[in-house]
Amino acid sequence: MNKFLLPVLCAALMLSAAFTRLFAQSTPPVQPTQSMQEQYDKLHGNTNKKPASQPSKSKTTTKPSAVQTKPQTVQKRAPVPKATAAAEEDGLRFKIGLRGGANYSNYSVPSILSNSVPAPDPIPAYHGGLILSLGGKVFSIQPEILYSQVGSKLTTAIGQVTKSSQTTINTITVPVLLKFAFGGESFRFFVNGGGFGSYDLNVKTKDVLNGQTIKSERKFEKGDPRIEYGAVGGAGIALGLGGSGAQLLIEGRYYYGLGNDNNDLPNNNKSFVRNIQGSVGILIPLEGQ
């Protein structure tokens, strides 16, 4: 029986070895895990070796650079400063308004009569009319159409008789001014200067003699001299009225006559207006300008 078992055991061992070799060839080798690798490194002293996940970290470090370069390709326009925007909007604007106030006017004495005729006294009167303005916040041109009264008063004494004569001339006066202004939106100071022309409508006189008053009116006829021209200048302040751009104007001016259309008299026989004006007005910008 032992003789019979011995060959059987040998055959079984041979078959077991054959199956074991076949199974080893068909089964893939087992890869060490990260924990096994770390244990191996610790046992062999490889502490400086980078972990297997290090390449993935290098990938993540390259992503921010890509993200940083993306905004550089799409650049937004920087916002325009408020001061620059305001300067760009400060173009030519058309404004319209009204002004009115008081006159304190007089007439000059002809140079040929300066030694023999007393100087006339000024008289109070008034003016009012339309303002037009074209320009920016600093420089502008401002023509106006005004109804204005000018005149003078002359008092003479003959013996014990005193005579007072007051002359008032109603005119249409057109000043054309160059205006320079500076300051903020709520308060601006301005000066202006230019020329004017006036057209006489009629003349009213009032004579007082020995307590009696005599009034008269003279209308001009065709061919009568009735045009005067000269220089005008003044200064004032402009107060802003809210955010609409409207302005309240407070202004003083002086009109200095230089000539007229009376060709029958030489200049040394002519009288020219001298007028001080004080006025209040309003100036409003038109929309869409």
Beta strands, then each sheet from edge to edge (+ up, - down):
strand 1: 93-107
strand 2: 123-135
strand 3: 139-158
strand 4: 161-183
strand 5: 187-209
strand 6: 212-219
strand 7: 227-240
strand 8: 247-260
strand 9: 273-285
sheet 1: 6+ 5- 4+ 3- 2+ 1- 9+ 8- 7+
end
